[in-house]
Amino acid sequence: MKVQELRQLTPKKLQEELKKAQRELAGVRFHVKTGQNQNHAQIKKLKTSVARILTLLAESSRKNIPLASQEKQS
């Protein structure tokens, strides 16, 4: 999925996409190790997808937390 598509998802849907991508990555790694799949590039693509989703989840969690400097002023 592209970043623009991922940004439109809710955090709950992002968590689901993350689990799906991680499961798929584990499966592809297994198939590459056992010789059933020779497509090593697919691992890189899946790792990138996982990193994108984790980044978006971190961004969304930071938006919900007030900054420390704002708390002191209140």
N, C-alpha and C positions, 0 to 999 in steps of 0.2 A: 504494500500500500504506500501511496505517496504521503508526504507530510501534510499536505493540504487536506487530504481525506481523513487522516488521523486526527488532525486538530478539531474536526467537527464532531468527533466521538466524545461521549461522556467518559469520565474516569473509569466507571464500571465496565464500559465496553472496551476501553483501552486495556484493562486488566485481562479481559477475556481474550483479546487479540494477542496480548503478551504470552499468555499460557499456550495459546494455539501455536504461536511462532516458536516458543521454546520446545514444545513437543515435536514439532516438525523438524527443528534443528537436531534434536536428539536422534530422531529416526534417520535423518540423512547422515549424520555422523556414524551411526551404527552400520548403515548400508555401505558407506565408503570404507569403513574398517574391515567389513567382511567381504569386500570385493564385489558386492552386488550392484554398486553404483560407482561410476568413474567421474562423476560431475563434481569436482572439488569446488568449483566456483559457486555452486548452490549454497555451500556452507557460508561463504563470505556474505552472500546476499541475505541469508537468514540472520546472521550475526548483526548485520547492519540494521535490519528491520527491528530486531530486539533492542538494539541501542537507541534507535529512534523513539520507540515506544517508551522506553525507560526515561529518556530525556523529556518527553512530553508529560509523563506522569510527574516527574520532579518539578517541572515548570508549573504544572497545575497545583501541586501541593504548596509551592512557594507563594503563589498568588493568594492563597487562603490564610497565610500566616502574616500577621502585621509585622512591620519592620521594628527593630528594637528602638531606633531613634524616634519613631512615632509614639511608642508607648511611654517614653520618658517625658515627652512634651505634654501628654494628656493629664 
